[in-house]
Amino acid sequence: SAFCNAGFSLFSNGLHQEGLRNSYLLHIVIAVTIIVGGLGFSAVQDLFSPKALQERLHRPWKDWKINTKVAVHTSLLLIIIGMGLFIITEHNGVLKDVGVFDMVVSAFFQSVTTRTAGFNTVDFSQLAVPTLIFMVFLMFIGASSGSTGGGIKTSTFLLITNSAIATIRGKKNVDVAKRSISTELLGKAYSIFVFACTFNLVMIFVLSITDPEISIIDLVFEQVSAFATVGLSTGITSDLSLAGKFFIISSM
């Protein structure tokens, strides 16, 4: 369930279950499994296949493939940013009465699981609004291309970000890992981004009509979680109307 970024658990409260919520070694193992599943099969093969490891042992200078670089570097950056923001926004919230090690592991796990895994080691209904907002951002990006995760993918996010930076700096070419990106590939990335944004905005608008009694931040979180096939929730899923559940199913 972790490797495939499914997020299903046999425990009623997920990994927040009594007896599991403080099992930090288990949390680390699950988080690492999620990361490997979210890197993409080509990246995993490039990093861990016996042939690749043997070649790297004899030629340590051998570089990773470009898709492996994108998957690893972007995932690492997003995990670190997610950890930092979770600690900042929740140090007086769900992390208030925990030690430094517990806080770091909890922040690490939540940052990883938001990238389409769906497990939780804290009560998401108790999270602050700023925490939910940046989690929506991480869920929207999702995992890497060719992986078991959802979202618009880290490669799409990286291409759009680099394109924006290149435009601001007045550069004509967009480069990733010292390679120039074709206009066709950039066009595909922007198409995916625009479609995903438009679809989610339309569905959030519809959900605000079908379930007006539920707060908008909870609806946004639920919708993006469904679209990116994350599976996280603030606990409103069972409270959705029949129409609301239908649209959430459609998003998934």
C-alpha positions as CSV (number, residue, x, y, z in Angstrom):
1,S,0.0,0.0,0.0
2,A,2.9,2.4,0.8
3,F,5.0,1.5,-2.3
4,C,2.0,1.9,-4.6
5,N,1.1,5.2,-2.9
6,A,-2.3,3.8,-2.1
7,G,-2.5,4.9,1.5
8,F,-4.9,2.1,2.5
9,S,-4.6,0.9,6.1
10,L,-6.4,-1.9,8.0
11,F,-6.5,0.4,11.1
12,S,-9.6,2.6,11.5
13,N,-7.5,5.7,12.2
14,G,-4.7,4.9,9.8
15,L,-1.2,5.2,11.3
16,H,-2.7,7.6,13.9
17,Q,-4.1,4.6,15.6
18,E,-3.3,4.2,19.3
19,G,-0.1,2.1,19.6
20,L,1.1,3.1,16.1
21,R,1.1,6.9,16.2
22,N,4.4,6.9,18.3
23,S,6.1,4.0,16.4
24,Y,8.5,6.3,14.6
25,L,10.8,3.6,13.2
26,L,7.7,2.2,11.4
27,H,6.9,5.7,10.2
28,I,10.4,6.1,8.7
29,V,10.2,2.7,7.0
30,I,6.7,3.5,5.5
31,A,7.9,7.0,4.4
32,V,11.0,5.5,2.6
33,T,8.8,2.9,0.9
34,I,6.5,5.7,-0.3
35,I,9.4,7.8,-1.6
36,V,10.8,4.8,-3.6
37,G,7.4,4.1,-5.1
38,G,6.9,7.7,-6.0
39,L,10.3,8.1,-7.8
40,G,9.2,6.2,-10.8
41,F,10.2,2.7,-12.1
42,S,12.9,4.0,-14.5
43,A,14.5,6.1,-11.8
44,V,14.4,3.2,-9.4
45,Q,16.0,1.0,-12.0
46,D,18.7,3.6,-12.7
47,L,19.4,3.9,-9.0
48,F,19.1,0.4,-7.6
49,S,19.2,-2.2,-10.3
50,P,22.2,-4.7,-9.9
51,K,23.6,-3.6,-13.3
52,A,23.4,0.1,-12.4
53,L,25.0,-0.4,-9.0
54,Q,27.8,-2.6,-10.5
55,E,28.5,0.1,-13.2
56,R,28.6,2.8,-10.6
57,L,30.9,0.8,-8.4
58,H,33.5,0.6,-11.2
59,R,32.7,4.1,-12.6
60,P,31.7,6.3,-9.7
61,W,31.7,9.3,-11.9
62,K,28.9,7.9,-14.1
63,D,25.9,10.3,-14.0
64,W,22.3,9.6,-13.4
65,K,19.8,9.8,-16.3
66,I,18.0,13.1,-16.6
67,N,14.6,11.8,-15.5
68,T,16.3,10.3,-12.4
69,K,17.9,13.6,-11.5
70,V,14.5,15.4,-11.9
71,A,12.7,12.8,-9.8
72,V,15.3,12.7,-7.0
73,H,16.2,16.4,-6.8
74,T,12.6,17.7,-7.1
75,S,11.3,15.1,-4.6
76,L,14.0,15.9,-2.1
77,L,13.4,19.7,-2.4
78,L,9.6,19.3,-1.9
79,I,10.1,17.0,1.0
80,I,12.4,19.4,2.8
81,I,10.2,22.4,2.1
82,G,7.1,20.4,3.3
83,M,9.0,19.4,6.5
84,G,10.0,23.0,7.3
85,L,6.5,24.4,6.6
86,F,4.8,21.7,8.7
87,I,7.1,22.4,11.7
88,I,6.5,26.2,11.3
89,T,2.7,26.0,11.0
90,E,2.1,23.2,13.5
91,H,4.7,23.7,16.3
92,N,1.9,25.2,18.4
93,G,-0.7,22.7,17.0
94,V,-0.4,18.9,16.6
95,L,3.4,19.1,17.3
96,K,3.0,21.1,20.5
97,D,3.7,18.4,23.1
98,V,6.3,16.3,21.2
99,G,10.1,16.1,21.4
100,V,12.5,17.3,18.7
101,F,13.0,13.9,17.2
102,D,9.3,13.1,17.2
103,M,8.6,16.5,15.6
104,V,11.1,16.0,12.8
105,V,9.9,12.4,12.0
106,S,6.2,13.6,12.1
107,A,7.0,16.5,9.8
108,F,9.0,14.3,7.5
109,F,6.2,11.7,7.3
110,Q,3.5,14.2,6.6
111,S,5.6,15.9,3.9
112,V,6.2,12.5,2.2
113,T,2.6,11.2,2.5
114,T,1.1,14.4,1.1
115,R,2.8,13.6,-2.2
116,T,0.0,11.1,-3.0
117,A,0.5,8.4,-0.4
118,G,-2.5,9.0,1.8
119,F,-1.3,7.7,5.2
120,N,-1.5,9.9,8.3
121,T,0.3,9.8,11.7
122,V,-1.5,12.9,13.0
123,D,-5.2,14.0,13.1
124,F,-5.7,15.9,9.9
125,S,-9.0,17.4,11.2
126,Q,-6.8,19.3,13.8
127,L,-4.4,20.9,11.3
128,A,-4.2,24.6,10.8
129,V,-5.5,26.3,7.7
130,P,-2.0,27.3,6.5
131,T,-0.9,23.7,6.8
132,L,-3.8,22.5,4.7
133,I,-3.0,25.1,2.1
134,F,0.6,24.1,1.5
135,M,-0.5,20.4,1.6
136,V,-2.9,21.1,-1.2
137,F,0.1,22.5,-3.1
138,L,2.1,19.4,-2.5
139,M,-0.8,17.0,-3.3
140,F,-1.4,18.9,-6.6
141,I,2.3,18.4,-7.7
142,G,2.3,14.7,-6.6
143,A,4.9,12.1,-7.4
144,S,7.3,11.6,-10.3
145,S,6.6,10.5,-13.8
146,G,6.3,6.7,-14.4
147,S,5.7,6.2,-10.7
148,T,2.8,4.7,-8.6
149,G,1.7,8.2,-7.5
150,G,-0.7,10.8,-8.9
151,G,-0.7,14.6,-9.3
152,I,0.6,16.7,-12.2
153,K,4.1,15.1,-11.6
154,T,7.3,16.7,-10.4
155,S,8.7,16.9,-14.0
156,T,5.7,19.1,-15.0
157,F,6.2,21.3,-12.0
158,L,9.9,21.6,-12.7
159,L,9.5,22.5,-16.4
160,I,6.9,25.2,-15.6
161,T,9.0,26.6,-12.8
162,N,12.2,26.7,-14.9
163,S,10.2,28.2,-17.8
164,A,8.9,31.0,-15.6
165,I,12.4,31.7,-14.2
166,A,13.8,31.8,-17.8
167,T,11.0,34.2,-18.9
168,I,11.7,36.5,-15.9
169,R,15.5,36.5,-16.7
170,G,14.8,37.2,-20.4
171,K,16.3,33.9,-21.6
172,K,15.0,32.3,-24.8
173,N,15.8,28.7,-23.8
174,V,14.6,26.6,-20.9
175,D,17.3,24.3,-19.4
176,V,17.0,21.4,-17.1
177,A,20.2,19.6,-16.0
178,K,22.2,21.5,-18.6
179,R,19.9,20.3,-21.4
180,S,17.6,22.5,-23.5
181,I,13.9,21.7,-23.3
182,S,11.9,21.6,-26.5
183,T,8.9,24.0,-27.0
184,E,6.7,20.9,-27.6
185,L,7.6,19.5,-24.2
186,L,7.0,22.8,-22.5
187,G,3.6,23.0,-24.3
188,K,2.6,19.6,-22.9
189,A,3.6,20.7,-19.4
190,Y,1.6,23.9,-19.6
191,S,-1.4,22.0,-21.0
192,I,-1.3,19.5,-18.1
193,F,-1.1,22.4,-15.6
194,V,-3.9,24.4,-17.1
195,F,-6.2,21.4,-17.4
196,A,-5.5,20.3,-13.8
197,C,-6.1,23.9,-12.5
198,T,-9.3,24.3,-14.5
199,F,-10.7,20.9,-13.6
200,N,-10.1,21.4,-9.9
201,L,-11.5,24.9,-9.8
202,V,-14.7,23.7,-11.6
203,M,-15.0,20.8,-9.2
204,I,-14.5,23.0,-6.1
205,F,-17.1,25.3,-7.5
206,V,-19.6,22.4,-7.9
207,L,-18.8,21.0,-4.4
208,S,-19.4,24.4,-2.9
209,I,-23.0,24.2,-4.4
210,T,-23.7,20.5,-3.4
211,D,-22.2,20.8,0.1
212,P,-22.4,24.5,1.2
213,E,-22.4,23.6,4.9
214,I,-18.8,22.3,4.7
215,S,-16.0,24.9,4.9
216,I,-14.3,25.8,1.6
217,I,-10.8,24.9,2.8
218,D,-12.0,21.3,3.6
219,L,-13.7,21.0,0.2
220,V,-10.6,22.3,-1.6
221,F,-8.4,19.8,0.4
222,E,-10.9,16.9,-0.4
223,Q,-11.1,17.7,-4.1
224,V,-7.3,18.1,-4.7
225,S,-6.7,15.0,-2.7
226,A,-9.2,13.1,-4.9
227,F,-7.8,14.5,-8.1
228,A,-4.2,13.6,-7.2
229,T,-5.4,10.2,-5.9
230,V,-3.8,11.0,-2.5
231,G,-6.6,9.7,-0.2
232,L,-6.0,12.2,2.6
233,S,-9.0,13.8,4.2
234,T,-9.9,16.2,7.0
235,G,-12.7,13.8,7.9
236,I,-15.5,15.2,5.8
237,T,-15.8,12.4,3.2
238,S,-18.7,10.6,5.0
239,D,-20.4,14.0,5.5
240,L,-20.5,14.8,1.8
241,S,-23.9,14.7,0.0
242,L,-24.6,11.9,-2.5
243,A,-23.9,14.4,-5.3
244,G,-20.7,15.5,-3.6
245,K,-19.5,11.9,-3.3
246,F,-20.2,11.4,-7.0
247,F,-18.1,14.3,-8.0
248,I,-15.3,13.2,-5.7
249,I,-15.4,9.8,-7.3
250,S,-15.3,11.4,-10.8
251,S,-12.2,13.4,-9.8
252,M,-10.4,10.2,-8.6
